[in-house]
Amino acid sequence: MHEEKRRNRNFFVLLGIFAVACVLRYYDHFIVSVNTTVFAFSYKLGFISRGLPGTALRVLNLLFPYDFMSYSGIGLVSKAATFLFFVVLFVFYGTCLKKCNEKMRQDARCLIFFLSIFAFPMFLSAENFGRLDIYLLIIVILSCILVLYEKFEWLIVPLSAVAMLVHPGYVFMDINILLVLLLYKMLTGSEKKRKKYIALFAVTFITVSVLFLYFEFFSHPQGVDIYEEVVATAKSLSDNGQNYHDHLINHDILGEDVFWAEWDWHIVNFIEFPIFIVLFSPYIYLIGRFYWNLIKNERERTKKFAYILITLGAGTILPEMILKTDYGRYMFALIFYYIGCVLILLAMGDEGATRQVKELMEFLKEHMMLSIFLLMYAFLFVPFRDFHISDVLEEFYDMIIVHLPYRAL
């Protein structure tokens, strides 16, 4: 036991050093207009989409002798959020290691490090520093920790509501991992626990669905009247006092469909995504084989159904991928979902997941050169960005677009 504690302590020290190295390497010291414009929204303008962050910023501005309603103020808040994200992520890692079987902890540590390669740099680039995604991920991780400990679980309902007030995209990009965890507990738990998780799932799902429908279809009646005020505030919050993200305001304030307005970004996606699939195929194969074998080798029907739901749960991101353009964010969300689900299954002592992780790690140990390559190769894709998936994909895009008759971004 003492030896295992020492290993965990040493692991987290090394992981902390890696986190600091990522901050030093990837932090761009800049916030793009899409991540400042959203703070121009507030409930002063009505119960509008993404109104909570801007409202909170105004409250901070009233409580403290600092100008939070400024570019530097947003930067300070974003730094605090990034620090909190790292803390919550480490708590999640610690929870998974604490709860999983002692024999599986070394394998879990390997998965944690691999996930961290993508997670640590994610919110440090100019495109994603200060992005509302970081608040959504903090909330869903905290919710999963509550369910893993089976304490204060009803808090996931107000937490999910808060996430929707931050960004309605929570319903597609983040809540999937929480919902499949609740479904797993519902399908595999005792009769008493099953009723509890049915209720938790239903109330959480209804809450986020109602809020999403409201923000998408009914939150824009004052849009034209408040448009100029929002634009002026957004400009004042930008780096140069002039920049603002018009598509964001047009969609959330005016309720406009911006699909065609973002057509050039869709062109970027059409070119980069197939290349990403090819380049990322070694990981897609390993993750796909893991979940395929997890389902195939399970004989108990209820558990098999739970595994199918977990495997398909990331499909909630598909509407975003069809209608929106930020494929860098979506690829990170998929990676976090599938590896995060494995860690959660290990934390719950799931026998099927334990067996498949053992087989995967034995395969990687037998092919050590391949394992080292896969570990180093992952750094090629970080940090994920927004409509350009990553720097290497943008380079491929630049090489291809010059040969096409239509010049997109």
N, C-alpha and C positions, 0 to 999 in steps of 0.2 A: 504493500500500500504506500509506504513512504517512497519507494523507488518510482512508483507511478506518479505520485504528486510532483516529484522532482522532474520527471520527464515532461509533465504538463507545464510546469513552471518554466522550464528551459524553452519549451516550444513557444509559449506565449511571449517570452522575452525576444526570441528570434523573430516571431511574427510581428511584434511591435517595432523592431528595428526595420523590418521589411516595409511596414506601413509608413514609417518616417522617411525611408528611402524613396517610396512612391510619391510622397508629398513633395520632397525636394526635386524629384525628377519631372513630375507631370503637372504640378500646379502652375497655371498660366497667369495668375495675378490679373485676371480680366473677367468681366461679366458681359455677355452679349445681350442685345436688346430684348430678345424674347424672355430672358430671365429677369430683366428689370421692369419691362412693361406690365407684367402681371401684378406688380405691387401698386399699380395705379388703380386697380379694382378695389372696391371696398363696399361694405354694407351701407355706407352713407348714401350710395347710389341705388340702394334697393337690395333685395336678396338675389344677388347675381352669382353666376358661375365664377369659381376661383376667388371669391370675395374675402375669404378668411385671412390669407397671408397679408394683403394690404391693410385690412382692418387691424390685425395684430401689430403691424409696423406703426400704424398711427397711434395705437395704445402705448407702445414703447416710446414713441416720440413725446407723449404727454407725461409719462412717468419718469423719464430720465433726462438729465441736462445734456442731451446729445442730439444732433440732427439726424434722426433715423430716416426721415423722408428725404433721402439723398442717395446718390450712387455709392458713397462711402458707407452710409448707413446700411444699405442692402448688402454691401460687401462684408460688413461686420457681422450681420445676422447670418449670412451664408457661411462664414467661417465657423460660427458657433454651431450651425446645423451640421456642417461637415465633421466637426469634432464629435458631436453627439452621435452621428452615424457610425463613426469608428468605434465609439464606446459601446453602442447597442449591438453592433456586429460582433465585437469581442465577447459580449455577454451571451449572445446567441451561440457562438462557438463553444464557450465554456459550458453552457447548458447541455449542448449536444454531447460533449466529451464526458461530462459528469454523469449523464443518464445512460450512455451506451455501455454495452458489455466491455469489461476491462480488456478482454482479448481483442476487441475490435478498435480500441482507441488509437493504435498506431495507424491503422487504415483510415480512420476518421480524420486523423491529423493530416494525412496526405490529401484527402479530399478538401479539407479546410484550406490548406495552402494553395491548392489548385484554384479553388473558387476565389481566393483572395487576389490572385494574379489579375483577375478581371474586376473584382469589387473595389479594391483599394484605389486604383486610378480613376474610377468611373466618374466621380464628381469633382475632379480636380482640373479638367480641361476647361477652356473658355466657354465651350458650347454647353457644358453641363454643370459648371460650378454655379451654385445658387439655383439650380433647376428644382422645380417643385417635386420631381421624382424622389428626391432624397428624403423629403418628409413622408411621402407615401411608403417608402421602403422601411423607414424607421418604425412607422405605425404597424405595418404588417409583420415585421420581425418581432416587435413587442407583443403583438397579438398571438403569434405562434408560441412565444415563450410562455405566455399565460396558459395556453392550452396544454403545452408539454408538462407544466407543473400542476395543471388542473386546479389552479387557484385564481380567484377573481376573474373567472372566464367570461362573465357577463359584461366585463369592461370592453370586450371586443366589439360589442354593438355600438356604444358611443365612440369608440376609437375609429371604427369604420365610418361612422357618420362624419367625424372630424376629417378623415381622409377625403371623403367626397366633397366637403366644403373647401378643402385645399385644391383638389383637382379631380373632376369627374372621371378622368382616365383611370383612376384607381380600380374601377369596376372591370376594366379590361386587362390592365398590365400587372397589377399587384395582388389583388384579393384572391386570385386563383389558388395560390399556395395555402392560404388560410382555409378556403372553402374545401379543398380536397383533404386537408388535415381533419376538418370537422366531419366530412363524409367517412373518412377512414375510421375515426373514433366511433361514429354512429354504427358502421357496419360490423366492427370487430369487438365492440364493448358489450358489457352486460346489459340486461334489460333496463335497469335503472339508468345507467349511463347513456344508453341508446336514446331514451326519451329526452334526456337533457341535451344531447348533441343534435337531435332533430329540431328541438326548439331553438337552439343557438343558431343552427344553420338557417332555419326559416326566417327568424327575426333579422339576422344579419343580411341575408339575401334580399329580403323585402325592403329593408331600410336603404341599402345602396341602390336598389333598382328604382325606388320611388324618387330618390334624390337625383339619380341620373336622368330620369325622364323629365323631371321638373327643369333641371338646368339645361337640358338639350332643347326642350320645346316650349317652355313657359316662362323663362327668366329674362326675356328680352323686350317687354312692352315699352320700357323707357329708353330703349337703345339710342334712338335718334336724338332724344333730348339731352342725353348725357355724353354723347360721342365726343364732342369738342373738349369737354372737361377732362375726359379720360386721356385723350391724345395730349393735351397740354401737360397733365400730370406725368404721363409716361415720358415725355420729352425731358421734363425736369429731373427725372430719376436716372436718365441715361448718362453714359460716360462723358458726352460732349454737349449735353443739353438739347440735342436735336434728334437723336435716334429714337425710334420706337418701332414695335413690330405690328404692322398694319393688319396682317392676316389674323393674328391673335385677337385684336380688338374687333375686327369685322365679324369674326365667328362668335366670340363670347358676349359682345355688347350688342351687335346688330342682329345676331342669329343667322348670318349668311353662311352658305355652303362655299367653302374655299377650295374645294377639290381642284377645280380647273385653274384657279389662281395659283395653285402650287404645282401646276403640271410639269414645270421644269425640274422640280425636285423629284417628281415621280419618275422622270426619265433617268435621273441619277440612280434611283432605286432599281429600275428595270435593268440597268447595266451592272450595278455593283452586286446585287443580291445573288445572281447565279454564280458569279466569281467567288463570292464568300462561301457559298455552299461547297464549291470544289475545294477551296483552300482549307476550309474548316472540316472537311469530310472525315479526317481521322478521328476527331472528337465526336462527330455526329454518329459515326459507326460504333464507337465504343459505348456511347450513351444509349444509342438505339438498341444495341445488342443486350445491354444491361436490362433495359425495361422489357424487351421482348422475352428474354429468358425468365425474368421475374414473373411475367404472366404465364408463360408456357409451362413452367415447372411447378406452378401452384395447383394443387388438386382440390383444395377447398373452394367451393364455388363463390362463397361470400368474399373471401379474401382475394380471389382472382378478379372479381368484379371491382373490388376496391383498387387493385393494381391498375385495372383498365382505366378507371376514372382518374387516377393519378397521372397515368401516361397521357391521357387526352386533355387533362386540365389546362395545359398551356395553350390550348386552342382558343381561349378567350382573347388572346392577343391578335388573332386573325383579322377581326374587324379593323383594328388599328392599322395593320399591315396593308389592308386593302384600301382604306380611305385616307390614311395619313402617310407621312413621309419620313419620320425619324427612325430609320432602320437601325441606326447605332444603338438607340435606346431599346428597341425591341429585341435585338440580338442579345444584349446584356440581360434583359428581363427573362429571356428563354434560358440562358445559361444559369442564372441565379435560381430559377424555378426548378430545373431538373436536378442540379447538384444539391440545392437546398432541400428538396424532397428526400433525396437519399440520406442526407444527414439527419433529417427528422425521423425517417424510418429507423435508422440505426439507434437514435435516441430513445425510441419507443420499444426497442428490443425486437423489432420485426424479424422473424426467422428467415423469411424469403429474401429480404434485402441483405441481411447478414451473410447469407449463403452466396448471393450474387457478388457482393463486394469482395468476399474472400476469393472467389474465382477470378474476379477482375484483377485483384492485386497480385495473385499468384501468377497470372498471365504476364503482368507487367514486370514482375521480379524475374521471370524466366527470360524476358526480352529487355534487359537492362538498357541497352543502347537505344532501343525504341522509346523506353520510358524517359530517358534523359532528353531525347529529341523532342518528345511531346511536351515536356515541361518547358524547354527553352523556346520551342516553336510558338507557344501560347503568347509570349511577349510580343510577337509580331502583330497581334491584333489589338493591343491596348495602347492608349485608352480608346474605348468606343466613343464615338462622337454623336452627331445627330443625323441629318439626312445623308451625310457621308458616314458610312459605317465605321471606318477607321482610316488612319493615314495611308496604310498600304492599299486599301481599296480605292481611296481617292487617287492614288498614283495610277492604278489600273484604269480608272475612269478617264483620267486625263490623257492616257495613251490611246484610248479607244475613241473618245468623243471627237478628236480632231479628224478622224476618218469618216465621220457620219455627216450627212447633209444638214442635219439639224443640230445647232449648237445650243445645248442647255447650259446650266450654270457652270 
